[in-house]
Amino acid sequence: IPYMWAASVQSEDTFIKIFNNSSLDADVSVDVTSDDGTITATVNLAQIPAGTVAIYWAKDIAEAAGISVPGAFAATFTVNAPTGSVTAMANQKRPGGVDRVIPVYHDVTGYKSF
């Protein structure tokens, strides 16, 4: 995800929803780079059980990576599950209820990185 805004309140935060449609549990990690480029970190996230969905909030990721909230960062998610069985969508919640869908790019070489 090229841009995630981490807000101090959930009504203005960004989230990614990852669907694990495989028969395997999937470990998830995210490589983050702060908007100003001064902080880079890898954060291990909660595992997604087989056949379920997980939601990860930008605020939680930013705090785990040592990025100030509110603040922005770029994120590359790695989901250890077969590539054809994982999908994702991201949304930035905006004041006044005007949410914005954020692009999610993926690698189709085997395991997906978002």
N, C-alpha and C positions, 0 to 999 in steps of 0.2 A: 504494500500500500504506500503510495508515494507521500501521503500526508495524513497524519492523524492528529487531531486536536484533542488535548487532554484538558478537560475542564474540572473545576472543583465541585460542580453539581452535575448529577447524572442527566438532567434535562438538557444539558448543553455539551455533553461528552460524545465521543466517537466510540462505536463498537464494531467488532467483527464477529460474525456468526459463522462457525465452521461446522459443516455437516460431514460426519464420518459414516458413510453408508457401507463400509466394509464389514467383514466378519471378524476383524482384528481391532483390539484396542490401539489407539494412536497416541504416541507421545507428541507433544507440541512445544516448540520453542520459537522465540522471535528475536531477531537481530534488530536492534534499534539504533538510530543515529539522531541526535537532537537536531533541531532546526538550524542551530548555529554551527553544527559540526563539532562541537567541543566534547560531546559525550557519545561514546559507542559502547554498547553492552549487549550481551546475550541473556535473555530471560527465559527460564524454563517455566512453562505454564502447565496447568492441570491437564492430565491425560483425558482424552475423549474416548469413552467406552464405545465398543462396536455398536453400530446402528443408532447412534445418538448424535445430539447437537450440543455444541458449547458456545457460549458467548463470552468474549473477552473485552473488557472496557479499557479504553486508552488511559484513563486516570490510574488504574491499577498497574498497567504495564509501565507507564512513565515513572511512577513511584518506585517500582522494583528496579528500574534502570538508573535511578538517581537523577531523573529529569524533573525540573521544577514544574509544578502544576499551579496555575494554568500554563500550558506550553505546547509546542508542536514537535513532532518527530516523524521520521520515515521508518517503516517497519517491513521486515521480510519474515514471514511466518514459514516455518518448516513443520510439516505434518507427516509423520512416519506411518503412512498407510498407502496402499496401492493407488496409483495416480487416478485411475478411472472411478474411484469410489469416494473421492473427496471433492466437495464444492464449498464455496464461501461467498459471502456478501458482506459489505461494510456500509455503515451509515453514520453520518455526522448529524447529531441532533442540534437544532438551532433554536435560539430564542424565538418565541412566538409560534412554535410548532412547525416551522418550515424546515423539515429535515432534508438532507442532501445525501444522495447515494454516492459512494466513493469508489473509484475503480479498483478492482482486485486483479492483478496480473498473476499468471501462473506459468510454471515450467512444466512442459509436457514430456520430459525425458525419463520419467520413472516415478519419483516421488515429487509431490507438489510443493513448491515454495510459493507462498502468497506474499 
